[in-house]
């Protein structure tokens, strides 16, 4: 991959990869990754005629790492992506996300329906499904509750990062993840994504109905994902009014772009730009 560029948005510096020409695809990674997650998909998409923008989302990689919990609300991070597209002159990109990046992609799609072309989400289903998780899903994502503790950083790092290694296992870029999280402020920044958005208190907040997704949407889930159940992605179609497609990838773990790189690239190239969005419903004007 080429050397990263830096863009300043919303009081933070965002490092990003910018390669290729054509319609723009924005690739959003999750925890505890960076744009490096997409190293197999970037050249495939560029060869397929796309321009690819892959940022290190705030708190990760070479981007700024604010230490305040409130710096990592979903709305704040969506605002980072919107500000990036405006500064880079991108009006209607395709948006692809994995893990937390998928959660951001979902939110971007329903908040900015006129600033997205196609949507592709990996591993994490629509937030409307995850708002009411089953007991089985709560058990699978137990670590989200553990990360809320102010002692989590110390517990994860002690004895040579033993607990971190036990939780993360040897999946994805496990060696790189550990090096990245050992950077000053990186572990707190990463955990703050969970603290800002997945605390028990957050479940008690009143939630307005989610706006429908009008963009053509591709959902991808992998059978060996230990943290996220299939129901989260398979049931997401009910929130999509545009064309909906669900793909189940066999024999791949949570880090699908790394475990099944050719499959993911093929799915994206066969989907992006192929469908027409649904037309948003026009509300009748109120008479004065």
Backbone as JSON, one array per atom type, in Angstrom:
{
  "sequence": "XXXXXXXXXXXXXXXXXXXXXXXXXXXXXXXXXXXXXXXXXXXXXXXXXXXXXXXXXXXXXXXXXXXXXXXXXXXXXXXXXXXXXXXXXXXXXXXXXXXXXXXXXXXXXXXXXXXXXXXXXXXXXXXXXXXXXXXXXXXXXXXXXXXXXXXXXXXXXXXXXXXXXXXXXXXXXXXXXXXXXXXXXXXXXXXXXXXXXXXXXXXXXXXXXXXXXXXXXXXXXXXXXXXXXXXXXXXXXXXXXXXXXXXXXXXXXXXXXXXXXXXXXXXXXXXXXXXXXXXXXXXXXXXX",
  "N": [[0.84, -1.19, 0.0], [0.36, 2.33, -0.57], [1.99, 5.23, 0.88], [0.5, 6.67, 3.76], [-1.82, 9.42, 3.86], [-2.65, 12.51, 5.55], [-5.47, 13.98, 7.03], [-7.2, 16.71, 8.44], [-9.88, 16.75, 10.52], [-12.74, 17.68, 12.4], [-11.26, 18.38, 14.72], [-9.34, 16.37, 14.96], [-6.58, 14.44, 13.65], [-6.71, 12.45, 10.85], [-5.35, 9.6, 9.53], [-4.97, 8.18, 6.3], [-5.38, 5.9, 3.56], [-5.19, 6.38, 0.08], [-5.96, 5.35, -2.94], [-5.99, 4.59, -6.46], [-8.4, 5.21, -9.16], [-11.64, 6.4, -10.18], [-15.07, 5.52, -9.32], [-15.66, 6.12, -5.87], [-14.73, 4.08, -3.12], [-15.16, 3.69, 0.27], [-13.44, 2.28, 2.89], [-13.96, 0.95, 6.03], [-12.52, 0.06, 9.01], [-12.51, -2.04, 12.04], [-12.31, -2.73, 15.59], [-9.4, -4.29, 16.87], [-8.19, -2.8, 14.77], [-6.73, -1.26, 11.8], [-6.41, 0.7, 8.81], [-4.87, -1.17, 7.56], [-6.1, -3.61, 7.7], [-7.47, -3.95, 5.31], [-5.72, -4.67, 3.31], [-5.69, -6.65, 1.34], [-8.02, -6.27, -0.12], [-7.84, -3.66, -1.12], [-5.95, -3.45, -3.4], [-7.35, -5.15, -5.15], [-9.8, -3.85, -5.54], [-8.9, -1.44, -6.64], [-7.79, -2.38, -9.01], [-10.14, -3.19, -10.11], [-11.24, -0.85, -10.96], [-11.9, 1.19, -9.16], [-11.65, 4.04, -6.96], [-10.05, 3.99, -3.87], [-10.55, 4.78, -0.52], [-9.21, 4.43, 2.57], [-9.44, 4.93, 5.8], [-7.58, 5.27, 8.92], [-9.51, 4.95, 11.55], [-10.52, 7.33, 14.08], [-8.62, 7.06, 17.06], [-7.27, 4.77, 16.37], [-4.53, 3.07, 14.66], [-2.52, 5.29, 12.83], [-3.85, 7.6, 13.4], [-5.25, 10.39, 15.32], [-5.66, 10.08, 18.91], [-7.8, 10.73, 20.99], [-8.46, 10.89, 24.52], [-10.82, 11.05, 25.89], [-13.96, 9.64, 26.72], [-16.31, 10.57, 25.52], [-15.44, 11.38, 23.05], [-15.79, 9.38, 21.25], [-18.34, 8.74, 20.38], [-20.88, 7.36, 18.26], [-22.08, 9.18, 16.49], [-20.15, 11.21, 16.41], [-18.03, 9.92, 15.12], [-19.17, 9.22, 12.67], [-19.48, 11.8, 11.75], [-16.79, 12.42, 11.32], [-16.28, 10.88, 9.01], [-18.09, 12.0, 7.19], [-17.08, 14.63, 7.08], [-14.56, 14.1, 5.99], [-15.28, 13.16, 3.4], [-16.39, 15.48, 2.33], [-14.21, 17.31, 2.36], [-12.51, 15.98, 0.62], [-13.89, 16.08, -1.68], [-15.79, 14.15, -2.36], [-18.83, 12.96, -3.31], [-20.8, 10.88, -3.33], [-20.08, 8.13, -2.13], [-19.35, 4.56, -2.27], [-19.76, 2.61, 0.63], [-18.03, 0.59, 2.85], [-17.82, -1.57, 5.59], [-16.31, -3.16, 8.47], [-16.83, -4.94, 11.52], [-16.64, -2.59, 14.14], [-16.42, -0.67, 12.18], [-18.43, -1.48, 10.44], [-20.69, -0.91, 11.97], [-20.48, 1.87, 12.0], [-20.77, 2.32, 9.27], [-23.43, 1.45, 8.79], [-24.8, 3.42, 10.28], [-23.98, 5.77, 9.0], [-25.23, 5.32, 6.57], [-28.02, 5.48, 7.12], [-28.22, 8.01, 8.16], [-27.18, 9.69, 6.24], [-28.5, 9.49, 3.61], [-28.43, 10.51, 1.01], [-25.8, 10.74, 0.46], [-24.53, 8.38, -0.09], [-23.76, 5.54, -2.05], [-23.62, 2.47, -2.62], [-23.87, 0.08, 0.06], [-21.9, -1.99, 2.09], [-21.6, -4.39, 4.57], [-19.74, -6.07, 7.03], [-19.8, -8.7, 9.29], [-21.03, -7.24, 11.53], [-24.36, -6.62, 12.19], [-27.36, -4.65, 11.51], [-27.94, -1.88, 13.7], [-30.47, -1.85, 14.82], [-31.17, -4.52, 15.17], [-29.25, -5.3, 17.01], [-29.94, -3.8, 19.17], [-31.62, -5.15, 20.82], [-30.38, -7.6, 22.0], [-30.15, -11.19, 22.06], [-29.94, -13.52, 24.83], [-27.99, -15.35, 24.26], [-26.42, -13.94, 22.42], [-25.54, -11.89, 24.1], [-23.93, -13.34, 25.83], [-21.93, -14.16, 24.06], [-20.74, -11.74, 23.43], [-19.55, -10.84, 25.79], [-17.23, -9.51, 26.52], [-17.59, -6.84, 25.91], [-18.89, -5.76, 28.1], [-16.95, -6.13, 30.07], [-14.98, -4.37, 29.13], [-15.95, -1.92, 29.94], [-15.03, -1.33, 32.45], [-13.01, 0.78, 34.51], [-10.66, -0.38, 35.26], [-9.91, -2.01, 33.22], [-7.82, -1.53, 31.33], [-5.43, -1.89, 32.88], [-5.73, -4.53, 33.72], [-5.77, -5.91, 31.29], [-3.18, -5.48, 30.35], [-1.36, -6.45, 32.24], [1.11, -8.85, 33.39], [2.52, -9.29, 30.97], [0.58, -8.72, 28.99], [-1.23, -10.82, 29.2], [-4.04, -11.42, 29.64], [-5.21, -9.96, 27.56], [-4.18, -11.38, 25.35], [-5.43, -13.84, 25.78], [-8.13, -13.2, 25.46], [-8.25, -12.14, 22.83], [-7.05, -14.15, 21.31], [-5.51, -16.0, 18.62], [-6.27, -14.73, 16.25], [-6.89, -12.87, 13.22], [-4.76, -9.99, 12.74], [-2.99, -10.61, 15.03], [-0.44, -10.21, 16.27], [0.28, -7.68, 15.31], [-1.91, -6.22, 16.26], [-1.39, -6.24, 19.03], [1.01, -4.78, 19.15], [0.09, -2.32, 18.17], [-1.83, -1.61, 20.12], [-0.17, -1.19, 22.24], [0.87, 1.29, 21.88], [1.24, 4.69, 23.06], [-1.64, 5.72, 24.77], [-3.32, 4.26, 23.09], [-4.72, 1.9, 23.85], [-6.66, 2.78, 25.72], [-8.06, 4.54, 24.04], [-9.12, 2.72, 22.14], [-10.76, 1.06, 23.78], [-12.55, 2.97, 24.58], [-14.34, 3.25, 22.5], [-16.17, 1.22, 22.99], [-17.05, 1.96, 25.54], [-18.3, 4.39, 25.04], [-20.45, 3.66, 23.48], [-21.56, 1.1, 23.99], [-22.28, 0.7, 26.64], [-24.05, -0.52, 29.6], [-25.82, 1.48, 30.42], [-26.36, 2.8, 28.08], [-28.19, 1.19, 26.79], [-30.53, 1.81, 28.07], [-31.26, 4.27, 27.23], [-33.63, 6.29, 25.53], [-34.6, 5.29, 22.34], [-35.06, 6.5, 19.16], [-37.02, 5.46, 16.32], [-35.18, 3.72, 13.81], [-34.14, 5.27, 10.8], [-35.03, 4.06, 7.53], [-32.87, 2.09, 5.37], [-31.98, 3.05, 2.24], [-30.07, 2.57, 0.37], [-28.61, 0.15, -1.86], [-27.74, -2.87, -0.28], [-25.3, -5.03, 1.07], [-24.84, -7.71, 3.15], [-22.46, -9.49, 5.05], [-21.53, -12.39, 6.71], [-19.59, -14.6, 8.79], [-19.05, -18.08, 9.4], [-17.44, -18.95, 11.51], [-17.31, -17.0, 13.4], [-16.85, -16.01, 16.62], [-17.8, -14.03, 18.24], [-20.04, -12.72, 17.26], [-23.32, -13.47, 16.43], [-25.13, -15.21, 13.84], [-27.74, -14.32, 13.53], [-27.76, -11.56, 13.91], [-26.85, -10.4, 11.51], [-28.33, -11.73, 9.53], [-30.94, -11.0, 10.08], [-31.04, -8.35, 9.44], [-32.05, -7.38, 7.1], [-34.66, -6.49, 7.28], [-34.57, -3.85, 7.9], [-33.84, -2.58, 5.64], [-34.79, -0.88, 2.82], [-33.95, -0.65, 0.28], [-32.4, -2.72, -2.33], [-31.52, -5.85, -0.93], [-28.99, -8.08, 0.09], [-27.69, -11.09, 1.32], [-24.81, -12.75, 2.41], [-23.26, -15.72, 3.37], [-20.29, -16.72, 4.68], [-18.34, -19.5, 4.65], [-16.22, -21.29, 6.96], [-14.58, -19.21, 7.91], [-13.22, -16.89, 10.24], [-13.85, -14.18, 12.56], [-12.41, -12.07, 11.4], [-12.98, -11.47, 8.53], [-12.04, -10.15, 6.1], [-9.38, -10.93, 6.14], [-9.34, -13.68, 6.58], [-10.79, -14.73, 4.47], [-9.9, -13.48, 1.95], [-9.99, -13.4, -0.93], [-12.62, -14.16, -1.43], [-14.08, -12.08, -0.19], [-13.2, -9.86, -1.7], [-14.15, -10.61, -4.23], [-16.92, -10.67, -3.76], [-17.42, -7.98, -3.15], [-16.6, -6.68, -5.55], [-18.45, -7.76, -7.27], [-20.75, -6.65, -6.4], [-20.75, -3.82, -5.77], [-22.01, -0.87, -7.15], [-23.9, -2.12, -8.75], [-26.64, -2.15, -8.36], [-29.76, -0.35, -8.21], [-30.67, 2.28, -5.99], [-33.4, 2.31, -3.61], [-36.24, 4.48, -3.86], [-36.55, 7.17, -1.69], [-39.34, 7.66, 0.48], [-41.6, 10.22, -0.17], [-42.63, 12.77, 1.88], [-45.83, 14.18, 2.4], [-46.4, 17.65, 1.9], [-47.07, 19.93, 4.51], [-50.02, 21.78, 4.84], [-50.36, 25.26, 5.12]],
  "CA": [[0.0, 0.0, 0.0], [1.1, 3.58, -0.62], [2.13, 5.95, 2.15], [-0.75, 7.3, 4.2], [-1.98, 10.86, 3.9], [-3.26, 12.99, 6.78], [-6.48, 15.01, 6.86], [-7.64, 17.22, 9.74], [-11.33, 16.91, 10.59], [-13.35, 17.62, 13.74], [-10.21, 18.53, 15.74], [-8.41, 15.24, 15.0], [-5.89, 14.09, 12.41], [-7.05, 11.11, 10.38], [-4.46, 9.03, 8.52], [-5.77, 7.39, 5.37], [-4.85, 5.42, 2.28], [-5.96, 6.88, -1.06], [-5.39, 4.72, -4.13], [-6.85, 4.28, -7.59], [-9.27, 6.21, -9.78], [-12.97, 5.91, -10.49], [-16.02, 5.71, -8.23], [-14.96, 5.97, -4.6], [-15.12, 3.12, -2.09], [-14.57, 3.97, 1.58], [-13.31, 1.05, 3.69], [-13.92, 1.28, 7.45], [-12.11, -1.08, 9.83], [-13.04, -2.09, 13.39], [-11.4, -2.91, 16.73], [-8.44, -3.21, 17.13], [-7.49, -2.77, 13.49], [-6.44, 0.0, 11.12], [-6.63, 0.52, 7.37], [-4.09, -2.34, 7.14], [-7.03, -4.74, 7.57], [-7.99, -4.05, 3.94], [-4.58, -4.73, 2.39], [-5.97, -7.54, 0.22], [-9.13, -5.74, -0.9], [-7.5, -2.39, -1.77], [-5.47, -3.63, -4.78], [-8.38, -5.77, -5.97], [-10.77, -2.82, -5.9], [-8.23, -0.51, -7.55], [-7.72, -3.06, -10.31], [-11.5, -3.24, -10.62], [-11.66, 0.46, -11.46], [-12.39, 2.06, -8.1], [-10.77, 4.79, -6.07], [-10.25, 3.46, -2.52], [-10.16, 5.57, 0.64], [-9.25, 3.57, 3.76], [-8.89, 5.69, 6.93], [-7.43, 4.77, 10.29], [-10.52, 5.69, 12.3], [-9.95, 7.97, 15.28], [-8.28, 6.12, 18.13], [-6.56, 3.61, 15.85], [-3.48, 3.26, 13.66], [-1.73, 6.52, 12.89], [-4.74, 8.74, 13.61], [-5.29, 10.94, 16.67], [-6.24, 9.19, 19.92], [-8.34, 11.44, 22.15], [-8.62, 9.99, 25.66], [-12.12, 11.23, 26.49], [-14.96, 8.68, 26.25], [-17.29, 11.22, 24.65], [-14.85, 11.6, 21.73], [-15.97, 8.19, 20.42], [-19.74, 8.43, 20.09], [-21.11, 7.0, 16.86], [-22.35, 10.4, 15.72], [-18.87, 11.9, 16.22], [-17.2, 9.22, 14.13], [-19.83, 9.43, 11.38], [-19.13, 13.16, 11.35], [-15.43, 12.36, 10.76], [-16.35, 10.36, 7.65], [-18.76, 13.02, 6.37], [-16.13, 15.74, 6.88], [-13.55, 13.62, 5.05], [-15.81, 13.13, 2.04], [-16.56, 16.86, 1.88], [-12.89, 17.88, 2.08], [-11.91, 15.28, -0.53], [-14.75, 16.28, -2.85], [-16.49, 12.9, -2.67], [-20.24, 13.25, -3.07], [-21.66, 9.71, -3.12], [-19.21, 6.96, -2.17], [-19.72, 3.26, -1.73], [-19.21, 2.52, 1.98], [-17.84, -0.79, 3.27], [-17.32, -1.58, 6.96], [-16.18, -4.42, 9.21], [-16.8, -4.77, 12.97], [-17.1, -1.24, 14.44], [-16.56, 0.03, 10.9], [-19.75, -1.81, 9.91], [-21.65, -0.13, 12.74], [-20.41, 3.24, 11.49], [-21.31, 2.32, 7.91], [-24.89, 1.42, 8.92], [-25.28, 4.72, 10.76], [-23.75, 6.7, 7.9], [-26.22, 5.06, 5.5], [-29.36, 5.98, 7.4], [-28.17, 9.45, 8.45], [-26.74, 10.43, 5.05], [-28.97, 8.66, 2.5], [-28.09, 11.1, -0.3], [-24.34, 10.77, 0.33], [-24.01, 7.02, -0.16], [-24.2, 4.77, -3.22], [-23.87, 1.12, -2.13], [-23.42, -0.2, 1.43], [-21.54, -3.39, 2.37], [-21.27, -4.51, 5.99], [-19.19, -7.36, 7.38], [-19.83, -9.19, 10.67], [-21.95, -6.54, 12.43], [-25.64, -6.31, 11.58], [-27.99, -3.35, 11.75], [-28.07, -1.59, 15.15], [-31.82, -2.17, 15.27], [-31.15, -5.9, 15.64], [-28.37, -5.39, 18.17], [-30.52, -3.06, 20.29], [-32.3, -6.11, 21.68], [-29.64, -8.84, 21.8], [-30.56, -12.37, 22.8], [-29.03, -13.9, 25.9], [-26.87, -16.03, 23.6], [-25.54, -12.91, 21.87], [-24.91, -11.21, 25.23], [-22.86, -14.21, 26.31], [-20.84, -14.14, 23.08], [-20.08, -10.43, 23.45], [-19.34, -10.51, 27.2], [-16.08, -8.62, 26.66], [-18.05, -5.46, 25.84], [-19.18, -5.36, 29.48], [-15.66, -6.06, 30.76], [-14.25, -3.18, 28.69], [-16.48, -0.73, 30.59], [-14.37, -1.11, 33.73], [-11.8, 1.62, 34.49], [-9.48, -1.22, 35.49], [-9.7, -2.91, 32.08], [-6.5, -1.34, 30.75], [-4.4, -2.51, 33.7], [-5.93, -5.98, 33.71], [-5.4, -6.44, 29.98], [-1.74, -5.33, 30.1], [-0.46, -7.04, 33.24], [1.71, -10.17, 33.09], [2.85, -9.4, 29.55], [-0.65, -8.68, 28.2], [-1.74, -12.19, 29.19], [-5.49, -11.45, 29.46], [-5.48, -9.5, 26.19], [-3.89, -12.49, 24.44], [-6.43, -14.87, 25.96], [-9.39, -12.73, 24.88], [-8.15, -11.95, 21.39], [-6.63, -15.37, 20.64], [-4.56, -15.86, 17.51], [-7.05, -14.41, 15.06], [-6.57, -11.59, 12.6], [-3.37, -9.55, 12.85], [-2.87, -10.59, 16.48], [0.83, -9.59, 16.67], [0.17, -6.26, 15.0], [-2.87, -5.65, 17.2], [-0.72, -6.02, 20.31], [1.95, -3.66, 18.99], [-0.68, -1.08, 18.03], [-2.46, -1.26, 21.39], [0.87, -0.79, 23.18], [1.21, 2.69, 21.66], [0.69, 5.56, 24.11], [-3.03, 6.13, 24.66], [-4.08, 3.5, 22.11], [-5.64, 0.95, 24.46], [-7.8, 3.55, 26.24], [-8.84, 5.02, 22.88], [-9.87, 1.61, 21.58], [-11.82, 0.66, 24.71], [-13.54, 4.04, 24.67], [-15.39, 2.99, 21.51], [-17.18, 0.42, 23.68], [-17.58, 2.73, 26.66], [-19.17, 5.46, 24.54], [-21.58, 3.19, 22.67], [-22.12, -0.2, 24.38], [-22.42, 0.59, 28.09], [-25.41, -0.89, 30.0], [-26.66, 2.68, 30.48], [-26.75, 3.16, 26.71], [-29.39, 0.42, 26.43], [-31.7, 2.4, 28.71], [-31.62, 5.53, 26.58], [-34.74, 6.2, 24.57], [-34.14, 5.23, 20.96], [-36.05, 6.76, 18.12], [-36.97, 4.45, 15.25], [-34.1, 3.92, 12.84], [-34.58, 5.53, 9.43], [-34.74, 2.92, 6.65], [-31.71, 2.15, 4.49], [-32.42, 3.02, 0.85], [-28.96, 2.14, -0.48], [-28.42, -1.3, -2.03], [-26.96, -3.29, 0.88], [-24.76, -6.38, 1.12], [-24.41, -8.15, 4.47], [-21.58, -10.66, 5.0], [-21.23, -12.96, 8.02], [-18.75, -15.8, 8.67], [-19.55, -19.13, 10.27], [-16.57, -19.19, 12.67], [-17.27, -15.79, 14.23], [-17.17, -16.38, 17.99], [-18.32, -12.88, 18.98], [-21.29, -12.21, 16.69], [-24.16, -14.55, 15.93], [-25.65, -15.0, 12.49], [-29.03, -13.61, 13.57], [-27.55, -10.11, 13.82], [-26.75, -9.99, 10.12], [-29.4, -12.33, 8.73], [-32.2, -10.29, 10.34], [-30.87, -6.92, 9.17], [-32.74, -6.99, 5.87], [-35.94, -5.84, 7.53], [-34.34, -2.42, 8.03], [-33.36, -2.11, 4.35], [-35.84, -0.74, 1.8], [-33.29, -0.86, -1.0], [-32.06, -4.13, -2.57], [-30.79, -6.47, 0.19], [-28.35, -9.35, -0.24], [-26.97, -11.65, 2.47], [-23.86, -13.79, 2.04], [-22.7, -16.47, 4.5], [-18.97, -17.21, 4.29], [-17.98, -20.69, 5.44], [-14.83, -21.57, 7.38], [-13.82, -17.97, 8.15], [-13.48, -16.32, 11.55], [-14.37, -12.81, 12.63], [-11.67, -11.15, 10.52], [-13.29, -12.01, 7.19], [-11.16, -9.66, 5.03], [-8.09, -11.63, 6.2], [-9.54, -15.13, 6.51], [-11.34, -15.08, 3.14], [-9.65, -12.24, 1.2], [-10.46, -13.48, -2.31], [-14.09, -14.19, -1.4], [-14.56, -10.73, 0.11], [-12.94, -9.01, -2.86], [-15.06, -11.02, -5.3], [-18.27, -10.23, -3.39], [-17.49, -6.52, -3.28], [-16.52, -6.31, -6.96], [-19.67, -8.19, -7.94], [-21.91, -5.95, -5.83], [-20.68, -2.36, -5.77], [-22.42, -0.22, -8.38], [-24.71, -2.99, -9.61], [-28.06, -2.04, -8.06], [-30.31, 1.0, -8.06], [-31.25, 2.47, -4.65], [-34.84, 2.55, -3.52], [-36.58, 5.89, -3.78], [-37.09, 7.55, -0.38], [-40.73, 8.09, 0.48], [-41.78, 11.67, -0.07], [-43.67, 13.14, 2.83], [-46.68, 15.26, 1.9], [-46.18, 18.95, 2.54], [-48.14, 20.41, 5.37], [-50.66, 23.02, 4.4], [-50.34, 26.35, 6.11]],
  "C": [[0.89, 1.25, 0.0], [1.16, 4.22, 0.76], [0.82, 6.66, 2.49], [-0.67, 8.82, 4.11], [-2.64, 11.23, 5.22], [-4.28, 14.08, 6.43], [-6.96, 15.42, 8.24], [-9.14, 17.47, 9.69], [-11.78, 16.85, 12.05], [-12.31, 17.57, 14.87], [-9.32, 17.3, 15.91], [-7.75, 15.07, 13.64], [-6.22, 12.64, 12.06], [-6.06, 10.7, 9.29], [-5.29, 8.14, 7.59], [-4.97, 7.0, 4.15], [-5.77, 5.92, 1.17], [-5.31, 6.34, -2.32], [-6.44, 4.55, -5.21], [-7.66, 5.47, -8.1], [-10.61, 5.56, -10.11], [-13.93, 6.22, -9.36], [-15.35, 5.35, -6.9], [-15.59, 4.9, -3.71], [-14.4, 3.51, -0.8], [-14.6, 2.7, 2.4], [-13.09, 1.42, 5.15], [-13.62, 0.03, 8.27], [-12.78, -1.03, 11.21], [-11.95, -2.2, 14.43], [-10.7, -4.26, 16.61], [-7.57, -2.98, 15.91], [-7.11, -1.36, 13.05], [-6.74, -0.25, 9.65], [-5.87, -0.7, 6.82], [-4.95, -3.58, 7.0], [-7.39, -5.02, 6.13], [-6.89, -4.23, 2.9], [-4.8, -5.65, 1.2], [-7.05, -6.96, -0.69], [-8.75, -4.46, -1.66], [-6.97, -2.61, -3.18], [-6.52, -4.26, -5.69], [-9.41, -4.75, -6.43], [-10.17, -1.79, -6.85], [-8.15, -1.11, -8.95], [-9.1, -3.14, -10.95], [-12.06, -1.9, -11.06], [-12.22, 1.42, -10.43], [-11.27, 2.89, -7.49], [-11.08, 4.31, -4.65], [-9.7, 4.43, -1.48], [-10.31, 4.68, 1.86], [-8.62, 4.33, 4.93], [-8.55, 4.79, 8.12], [-8.44, 5.58, 11.11], [-9.93, 6.24, 13.59], [-9.77, 6.95, 16.4], [-7.43, 4.95, 17.68], [-5.44, 4.01, 14.89], [-2.68, 4.51, 13.88], [-2.58, 7.77, 13.08], [-4.68, 9.21, 15.06], [-6.04, 10.01, 17.62], [-6.71, 9.99, 21.13], [-8.59, 10.44, 23.29], [-9.99, 10.1, 26.33], [-13.12, 10.23, 25.9], [-15.89, 9.33, 25.23], [-16.75, 11.52, 23.25], [-15.14, 10.45, 20.76], [-17.43, 7.8, 20.23], [-19.89, 8.15, 18.59], [-21.3, 8.23, 15.99], [-21.05, 11.15, 15.42], [-18.06, 11.24, 15.12], [-17.83, 9.29, 12.74], [-19.5, 10.82, 10.85], [-17.71, 13.23, 10.78], [-15.49, 11.93, 9.29], [-17.01, 11.38, 6.71], [-17.8, 14.16, 6.06], [-15.03, 15.34, 5.91], [-14.06, 13.68, 3.61], [-15.98, 14.54, 1.49], [-15.22, 17.46, 1.5], [-12.25, 17.25, 0.84], [-12.77, 15.38, -1.78], [-15.49, 15.04, -3.3], [-17.96, 13.09, -2.32], [-21.07, 12.01, -2.7], [-20.83, 8.44, -3.19], [-19.95, 5.66, -1.88], [-19.07, 3.18, -0.35], [-19.21, 1.06, 2.42], [-17.26, -0.77, 4.68], [-17.27, -2.97, 7.55], [-16.15, -4.09, 10.7], [-17.34, -3.38, 13.33], [-17.26, -0.42, 13.16], [-17.89, -0.25, 10.24], [-20.82, -1.03, 10.65], [-21.68, 1.32, 12.27], [-21.02, 3.33, 10.1], [-22.84, 2.29, 7.92], [-25.43, 2.82, 9.27], [-25.1, 5.79, 9.69], [-24.86, 6.56, 6.86], [-27.59, 5.62, 5.85], [-29.38, 7.44, 7.8], [-27.89, 10.27, 7.2], [-27.2, 9.7, 3.79], [-28.62, 9.2, 1.12], [-26.58, 11.21, -0.52], [-23.75, 9.37, 0.38], [-24.58, 6.35, -1.41], [-24.59, 3.36, -2.76], [-23.28, 0.97, -0.72], [-23.09, -1.68, 1.54], [-21.04, -3.47, 3.8], [-20.83, -5.93, 6.3], [-19.27, -7.58, 8.88], [-20.92, -8.56, 11.53], [-23.22, -6.14, 11.69], [-26.17, -4.95, 11.98], [-28.17, -3.11, 13.25], [-29.47, -1.85, 15.68], [-31.95, -3.59, 15.76], [-30.37, -6.0, 16.95], [-28.91, -4.61, 19.37], [-31.19, -3.98, 21.29], [-31.64, -7.48, 21.54], [-30.23, -9.99, 22.62], [-29.55, -12.67, 23.9], [-27.79, -14.59, 25.32], [-25.89, -15.01, 23.02], [-24.84, -12.15, 23.0], [-23.75, -12.04, 25.77], [-21.66, -14.17, 25.37], [-20.06, -12.83, 23.13], [-19.87, -9.93, 24.88], [-18.23, -9.48, 27.41], [-16.48, -7.15, 26.6], [-18.35, -4.92, 27.24], [-17.89, -5.21, 30.27], [-14.91, -4.77, 30.41], [-14.77, -1.9, 29.33], [-15.7, -0.37, 31.85], [-13.16, -0.18, 33.59], [-10.52, 0.82, 34.71], [-9.13, -2.08, 34.29], [-8.31, -2.78, 31.49], [-5.42, -2.08, 31.54], [-4.51, -4.03, 33.68], [-5.49, -6.59, 32.38], [-3.88, -6.46, 29.78], [-0.86, -6.12, 31.06], [-0.02, -8.45, 32.82], [1.94, -10.35, 31.59], [1.64, -9.49, 28.65], [-1.32, -10.06, 28.13], [-3.25, -12.23, 28.92], [-5.88, -11.0, 28.05], [-5.3, -10.66, 25.21], [-4.94, -13.59, 24.55], [-7.77, -14.48, 25.33], [-9.32, -12.7, 23.37], [-7.78, -13.24, 20.64], [-5.63, -15.07, 19.53], [-5.31, -15.65, 16.2], [-6.62, -13.06, 14.51], [-5.09, -11.28, 12.69], [-2.97, -9.47, 14.32], [-1.55, -9.97, 16.96], [0.79, -8.09, 16.44], [-0.81, -5.56, 15.95], [-2.19, -5.31, 18.52], [0.26, -4.85, 20.23], [1.19, -2.33, 18.91], [-1.3, -0.65, 19.35], [-1.45, -0.84, 22.45], [1.33, 0.65, 22.96], [0.6, 3.56, 22.76], [-0.75, 5.97, 23.81], [-3.9, 5.26, 23.78], [-5.1, 2.57, 22.76], [-6.87, 1.67, 25.02], [-8.68, 4.05, 25.1], [-9.69, 3.9, 22.3], [-11.01, 1.17, 22.47], [-12.91, 1.71, 24.81], [-14.62, 3.93, 23.59], [-16.53, 2.2, 22.17], [-17.84, 1.22, 24.81], [-18.56, 3.81, 26.2], [-20.46, 4.92, 23.93], [-22.24, 1.89, 23.15], [-22.2, -0.38, 25.89], [-23.83, 0.12, 28.42], [-26.35, 0.31, 30.03], [-27.17, 3.06, 29.09], [-28.01, 2.41, 26.29], [-30.66, 1.04, 26.99], [-32.13, 3.71, 28.07], [-32.75, 5.32, 25.59], [-34.19, 6.25, 23.14], [-35.29, 5.53, 20.01], [-35.96, 5.67, 17.05], [-35.86, 4.77, 14.25], [-34.68, 4.25, 11.47], [-34.23, 4.34, 8.54], [-33.49, 3.18, 5.81], [-32.22, 2.04, 3.06], [-31.32, 2.54, -0.1], [-29.01, 0.63, -0.69], [-27.42, -1.78, -0.98], [-26.58, -4.75, 0.8], [-24.31, -6.67, 2.55], [-23.61, -9.43, 4.37], [-21.29, -11.11, 6.43], [-20.47, -14.27, 7.83], [-19.08, -16.81, 9.76], [-18.71, -19.37, 11.52], [-16.41, -17.95, 13.53], [-17.74, -16.14, 15.63], [-17.86, -15.25, 18.76], [-19.7, -12.43, 18.5], [-22.07, -13.34, 16.04], [-24.75, -14.19, 14.57], [-26.94, -14.18, 12.49], [-28.88, -12.11, 13.41], [-27.5, -9.62, 12.39], [-27.94, -10.5, 9.3], [-30.72, -11.59, 8.9], [-32.13, -8.8, 10.01], [-31.66, -6.45, 7.97], [-34.04, -6.27, 6.12], [-35.8, -4.33, 7.72], [-33.93, -1.78, 6.71], [-34.52, -2.06, 3.36], [-35.26, -0.84, 0.39], [-33.04, -2.35, -1.22], [-31.18, -4.68, -1.44], [-30.26, -7.83, -0.24], [-27.56, -9.82, 0.97], [-26.08, -12.8, 2.0], [-23.24, -14.4, 3.3], [-21.38, -17.11, 4.04], [-18.57, -18.35, 5.22], [-16.5, -20.69, 5.81], [-13.98, -20.31, 7.49], [-14.21, -17.45, 9.52], [-13.97, -14.89, 11.46], [-13.71, -11.88, 11.63], [-11.8, -11.63, 9.07], [-12.37, -11.46, 6.1], [-9.79, -10.35, 5.0], [-8.26, -13.13, 6.02], [-10.03, -15.59, 5.14], [-11.14, -13.9, 2.19], [-10.18, -12.28, -0.23], [-11.98, -13.48, -2.37], [-14.65, -12.8, -1.16], [-14.37, -9.81, -1.09], [-13.91, -9.33, -4.0], [-16.48, -10.55, -5.01], [-18.42, -8.73, -3.57], [-17.49, -6.1, -4.75], [-17.79, -6.7, -7.71], [-20.91, -7.44, -7.47], [-21.88, -4.45, -6.02], [-21.07, -1.8, -7.15], [-23.36, -1.01, -9.26], [-26.21, -2.82, -9.44], [-28.49, -0.58, -8.01], [-30.89, 1.13, -6.65], [-32.76, 2.59, -4.72], [-35.08, 4.05, -3.42], [-37.14, 6.2, -2.39], [-38.54, 8.01, -0.51], [-40.81, 9.6, 0.65], [-42.93, 11.97, 0.88], [-44.51, 14.26, 2.26], [-46.41, 16.55, 2.65], [-47.38, 19.34, 3.39], [-48.71, 21.71, 4.8], [-50.64, 24.05, 5.51], [-51.74, 26.75, 6.51]]
}
